[in-house]
């Protein structure tokens, strides 16, 4: 029996703004270690002794995140991942259906389905639960993992478990987020578990179930997958077929209905107590972080002076907190958020206001990742913008032209191969060139170390949509 990780990576995590942005959401951030949440999810089965593990995770995501996901997987040694690109967000049931269709092309593995943005602090306990779940899944059951509650929590959905079955318990029902009194009754009963959103089943078992309960989703996903195209590690779906796919979750589409279809195999719950958190807001991150004797948790360059039970998340600068209690402070190069620990759910209201005002702070960071590397917009003013650009070894930008701006390039580190009009030439450190407005140009790194340049743009319009692409290694359309 082979176990294959399926990582669902489509959410935006607005309650973790300003660290999480639409184009760079929380699963791509290193919130709990030097690795991102996605990377931590991808290595969660490392050292698993309960069975054979397919080391190529199957990631379901969208076009916007595709290159940074591929790069983050490469950084942790994952070779040739399967990355399914959804042209439209359709929730978790279609995402898992697509993953099952892709997995069946190489056999019928047991799928371990995990959101990319959760935290597990006790890997030993997690892998023990997975070992129990894999036995049930191997017998044809559809398995979910219920988090053993340690408090009366109103922010999670719950699962009610029935009689013992194998290494788990029968799945009785899913229930919505309760009020406090109901949550207390759930806790006292011992029958209820938090809904983790983690599942396990054979690929074929999921497809039989989705075809029974949601044939419309199954049909749309099959049509979209049958028309897919393979582009390196990326699986691109037939867009028109997937656009017709209804949106639904794994729970609503299938898991809640299993009791009515015993011929499909029973649903099972495996209790798990492994330091799980969905890191839904900043107070949740404080709760799972290491703390000093006063309950303070810091990341980055942080100084606490007479503070208690406070989280400071510094990305770019020294942050000094003085006399703070039960506070959250998050610093990024272009925004700072300060909130009381009891009000972190309201961060989404700030995001909604910024969106209503048309502010780009909800979409992208100052530092933006591209398939060839990244750039950081370090300064801007009327008719000018300054960027720090880093190009990975062997990578190159598109052959392009701008209608409204000229550019000056100064090489800070490495060697640049520059196409400027009809000429192609090399620039070494401390050398520069000028790209006139309207000139076709390209920047490439022919070396073995990252290329770093400073780009000074000047002109009447400096937006990223002033790019006409003539040729692009990464298949991006002209904009």
Secondary structure, DSSP 8 states (H G I E B T S, - for coil): -EEEEEEE-----GGGTTT-BTTB-GGGS-SSSSS-HHHHHHTTTTT--SSEEEEEEEEEEEGGGHHHHHHHHHHTT--S-EEEEESS--HHHHHHHHHHHHHHTT---EEEEEETT-EES-HHHHHHHHHHHHHHHHTT-EEEEEE--SS--SSS-EEEEEEEETTEEEEEEEE----HHHHHHHHHHS-EEEEEEEEEEEHHHHHHHHHHH-HHHHHHHHHHHHT-EEETTEEE--HHHHHT-----HHHHTGGGGGG-GGG--EEEEEE-S-EE---SHHHHHHHS---TTS-EEESSEEEES-BS-EEEESSS-EEEES-BSEEEEEETTEEEEEEGGGGGGHHHHHHHHHHTT-GGGT--SEEEETTEEEEEEEEETTEEEEEEEE-TT-B--EEE-SSEEEEEEEEES-EEEEETTEEEEE-TT-EEEE-TT--EEEE--SSS-EEEEEEEEES---TT--EEEE-TT-----
